[in-house]
């Protein structure tokens, strides 16, 4: 809704919008593989495995909240960094 209501479309280009999700998706898959490694190593202990999965869930949530907040910059901030042509 911010894209239309706050006219954020004026401060971006179609290629930027098209490739914007891929950085987050790539990072998410890297984190999944990295997070699965300790779970496979600790597969002999169910309690440790469950605690590790709960920790990874909260870690993923914290990272997603941080990246969401980071991506919610105002259009004026982006305008100041855009080159003038």
TIKOL-498541 format. One record per atom (N, C-alpha, C): x, y, z negated. Coordinates in steps of 0.001 Angstrom, whole numbers, padded with zeros to 6 digits, always signed. Layout:
N
XYZ ...
//
This chain:
85
+000813-001197+000000 +000000+000000+000000 +000858+001264+000000 +002035+001183-000614 +002917+002351-000592 +003388+002668+000817 +003473+001628+001638 +003968+001819+002997 +003069+002762+003778 +001755+002648+003571 +000810+003499+004296 +000392+004698+003449 -000011+004457+002197 -000524+005542+001359 +000513+006626+001085 +001727+006220+000779 +002779+007198+000488 +003647+007494+001708 +003226+006987+002861 +003873+007238+004153 +005359+006860+004163 +005673+005707+003566 +007060+005250+003565 +007512+004789+004943 +006572+004605+005864 +006931+004194+007219 +007732+005268+007943 +007676+006487+007465 +008435+007574+008098 +009928+007499+007790 +010285+006728+006766 +011675+006692+006312 +012360+005370+006625 +011814+004597+007549 +012415+003314+007900 +012237+003058+009389 +012907+002036+009858 +012798+001648+011267 +012260+000227+011339 +011699-000165+012479 +011200-001546+012598 +012265-002616+012338 +013506-002481+012848 +014507-003511+012529 +014823-003603+011026 +014833-002468+010330 +015072-002507+008883 +013967-003274+008176 +012736-003028+008556 +011605-003716+007935 +011579-005192+008310 +011986-005509+009531 +011952-006888+009989 +012982-007756+009258 +014165-007218+008980 +015221-007997+008349 +015312-007795+006840 +014502-006952+006267 +014568-006675+004827 +014344-007909+003948 +013397-008795+004230 +013173-009935+003327 +014281-010983+003355 +015079-011036+004426 +016038-012130+004560 +017146-012088+003524 +017539-010913+003081 +018567-010825+002050 +018054-011452+000752 +016828-011152+000409 +016243-011704-000815 +016026-013215-000691 +015573-013675+000472 +015345-015101+000679 +016665-015871+000622 +017702-015341+001242 +019018-015990+001196 +019562-016070-000213 +019435-015004-000963 +019894-014990-002344 +019095-015975-003189 +017788-016081-002938 +016950-017010-003689 +017378-018461-003419 +017656-018811-002169 +018078-020172-001853 +019458-020485-002433 +020342-019527-002394 +021658-019720-003011 +021500-019976-004513 +020633-019211-005156 +020391-019403-006585 +019758-020740-006895 +018880-021202-006019 +018270-022523-006231 +019310-023634-006178 +020186-023582-005188 +021229-024600-005097 +022201-024506-006260 +022574-023304-006612 +023501-023114-007728 +022863-023530-009052 +021571-023266-009203 +020878-023646-010430 +020587-025128-010521 +020443-025794-009384 +020158-027226-009395 +021386-028047-009754 +022562-027536-009495 +023783-028276-009768 +023923-028673-011243 +023778-027750-012205 +023891-028173-013611 +022781-029137-014033 +021611-029031-013416 +020529-029945-013774 +020870-031360-013319 +021443-031497-012139 +021850-032821-011675 +022991-033376-012512 +023906-032513-012931 +025018-032965-013768 +024511-033426-015133 +023533-032714-015685 +023030-033015-017027 +021798-033914-016994 +021650-034711-015959 +020443-035528-015799 +020311-036612-016862 +021369-036906-017598 +021285-037953-018613 +020615-037465-019894 +020483-036163-020094 +019881-035613-021306 +018611-034842-020931 +017455-035418-021247 +016181-034793-020871 +015955-033460-021587 +016315-033364-022853 +016092-032122-023604 +016953-031002-023029 +018208-031299-022744 +019094-030292-022166 +018597-029889-020776 +018128-030864-020018 +017615-030586-018676 +016408-029660-018729 +015488-029897-019655 +014289-029056-019787 +014672-027649-020238 +015572-027550-021202 +016019-026229-021672 +016713-025458-020546 +017505-026157-019763 +018197-025508-018653 +017211-025030-017589 +016184-025824-017308 +015181-025395-016331 +014409-024171-016833 +014068-024147-018112 +013367-022980-018677 +014257-021741-018595 +015533-021907-018906 +016467-020788-018808 +016552-020274-017368 +016629-021189-016399 +016723-020780-015000 +015453-020086-014521 +014305-020504-015024 +013048-019836-014666 +013057-018392-015141 +013476-018172-016392 +013524-016803-016906 +014606-015973-016220 +015721-016607-015877 +016776-015899-015154 +016284-015470-013778 +015581-016346-013075 +015020-016018-011768 +014012-014880-011884 +013177-014925-012905 +012195-013867-013121 +012887-012525-013360 +013920-012521-014181 +014646-011280-014469 +015303-010716-013214 +015889-011587-012394 +016538-011122-011165 +015511-010568-010192 +014365-011230-010074 +013325-010732-009166 +012760-009397-009633 +012573-009223-010932 +012089-007941-011441 +013112-006841-011188 +014389-007164-011354 +015445-006180-011112 +015483-005778-009637 +015432-006769-008734 +015497-006438-007314 +014238-005709-006856 +013093-006047-007436 +011862-005336-007081 +011957-003874-007507 +012462-003649-008718 +012617-002272-009207 +013643-001513-008366 +014706-002198-007972 +015752-001559-007172 +015231-001171-005791 +014324-001985-005225 +013789-001710-003899 +012703-000646-003908 +012238-000217-005050 +011169+000773-005134 +011718+002185-005269 +012736+002509-004468 +013263+003867-004485 +012317+004783-003727 +012369+006028-004038 +011469+006983-003394 +011956+007299-001982 +011066+007665-001085 +011474+008014+000287 +012441+009193+000323 +012330+010086-000644 +013237+011233-000677 +014677+010776-000919 +014871+009730-001748 +016215+009216-001973 +016797+008635-000695 +015964+007916+000061 +016437+007343+001312 +016690+008436+002346 +015902+009491+002317 +016074+010576+003277 +017415+011260+003093 +017863+011387+001832 +019132+012037+001577 +020305+011226+002107 +020147+009891+002205 +021258+009063+002673 +021184+008754+004149 +020092+009117+004821 +019964+008844+006248 +020792+009846+007039 +021489+009363+008082 +022282+010293+008901 +021370+011183+009737 +021830+012391+009953 +021064+013343+010761 +021540+013210+012206 +020563+013007+013110 +020973+012836+014515 +020492+013986+015372 
//
